Amino acid sequence: MTSTSSETRPLRLADLGTLVVLAWSGEAPGGDMPYLLAYTLGDGVGGPEASSVAVRQLLESNRLPVGGDLLDGVAKPGLPVSLLVEAGQVVVNMPQLTAQCTAPPQWLEAVAQRGFVYLVFTTRPWPEAAPGRPLAPEALAAFAGADETLEKAAHVVLPARSLRG
């Protein structure tokens, strides 16, 4: 008789592949909303499926539910994910991961106005949007706004912190 284990295997960072973070802002009530989109290229050692599973494990191990309601990190200061905005750079920190990107001026203005960022961290790979490749705004809107992207993501509002306090 054989049995299968229902335990999840430990997170292997090599399975994540290349993790990308993009900053953009968009119109919303009260002015522009600063968004961050985090995704894998799906180029981990096990391919896109393993990358997707690894991202899900990373999120769930950090209490960021995939496909759930919006998590308010402003009201939950003990959340194990944080955001630093400094000198035009954005850094997302969580146990086992630090990701960084350059933010456009309009995004920085939106963060200064609001004091927080809306993070969409999706398990859906997006291999076409590799760093260094031109990305049309329409392509970003199509991917970031797709039901498949949003349903396979953790949605978190994070307070924007800086080194100056």
N, C-alpha and C positions, 0 to 999 in steps of 0.2 A: 504494500500500500504506500502510495506517495501522497505528499501534501504540498500545497503551495503556501508560501509565506505571504501574509497580508501586510507585512512590514514594508515601509518604504526604504529604499536604499539610501545611504548617506549622500549628501550633496557633494558632487565632484565638480569643482570649479572649472575644470577643463571641459566639462560638458556644456557650460554656459556659452562658450564661444566668445565672439566679440560682442561686447555690450556697448550700445550706443545711447547717448542722451542728447536730445534735441530740445532747444528752448525756442518758443515762439509765443506770440501774444495774439489774442483775438478779441473782437468786440463782445462785450457782455454788459448787462445792466450795471451801472455805476462806473463804467470806463473799461479800458482794456483789461483782460484777464491774462496773467502770466501762466503759461502751461509748460510742463516738461513732459516729454515722451521718452520713456526708456524701453528699449527692446533689444533683442539679440539678432545678430545676422543669421543665426542658425548654423554657424560654421564650427561648432564644437566637435570634439572627437567622435561623438556618436551621431552627428548630423542634426538636421532641424528638429526631429522629434525629441531627441535627447536634450537638445538645447531648451526646448519648450518645457520639458519636464523639470530640468534643472532650475529654470527661472521660477516655475511654480513652487518648487521646494524652497528656494531662497526666500520668496515672498512669504509663504506660509510659516516658515521658521522664524520670520521676523514679525509675525502677527499682522500681516497685510493680506486680508482675504481676497482671493481672486474671484471676480464675478459678483462680489458683494456690494453693499452700499458704500457710499462715500465715507471714508474714515477721516475724522477731523483731528489732525495732528496738533492743531492749535489748542484744542481742548484736552488732548491727551499728551501732556509733556513727557511721559515715560515711554513713548513710542521709540523703538530702537532704530529709527531712521531720522536723519537730520539733513538740513540743507544749509549750506554756507554760500553766500553771494559776496564776492570780493574782487575788486579790480577787473570787472567785466567777466569774471569766471563764475561758474556755478559748480558746486561740489555736492554730490549726494553721498552720504555716508550711512552705512549699516554694517552690522557685523559681517565679516567675510567679503565686503565689497566697498570700494570707493570708486565713483564714476564722476567724470568732470567734462564740462563743455564750455565753450565761449558763448556768451549771451549777446544778442543784438541790442542796440540802444533802446528800441521801443519796449522790449521785454524788461530791461532794467528799470525803465520809467514806470512800467506797470507794477513791478515788484515794490518800488519805492512808494507808490501810491497805496497799494493794498497791504503790503507787509507779509504776504503769503504767496505760495505757488500751488497750483493744481497739478499734481503728479499723476500721470497715467503710466503705470509700469506693466506692460503687456507681456504675456507668455507667447504671443504670436510672433514668429520670426519675420523679419523684413530684410531679406538678403539684397534687395535692389538698392537699399539706402545706406550704402557703406560710406564711412568717413572719406572725405576728399572727392567724392562724386557729386556733381551738381544735382540739386534736388529742387524740382519745380514745386511751387506752393500748392498746385493742384494735386500733385502726388502725395504730399504731406497731408492735405485735407482729406483725400480719399482713404489713405491708410488709417490716420488717426480717428477719423469719423466712422469707419466701418464697424458694423455691429460685431463682426468676428474679433476685431481688435479690442473693442470696448468690453465685450462680454468675457474676454480672456485676460482681463487686466485687474490690477489692484488700483483703486482710485483713492488718492490721499491728498488732503490739504496740509501743506507743511509751512510752518512759520519760516520766514526768510531771516537768517541770522547773518551777521557780519562780524569781522574781527574787532570792529570798533564798538560793538555792543548792540 
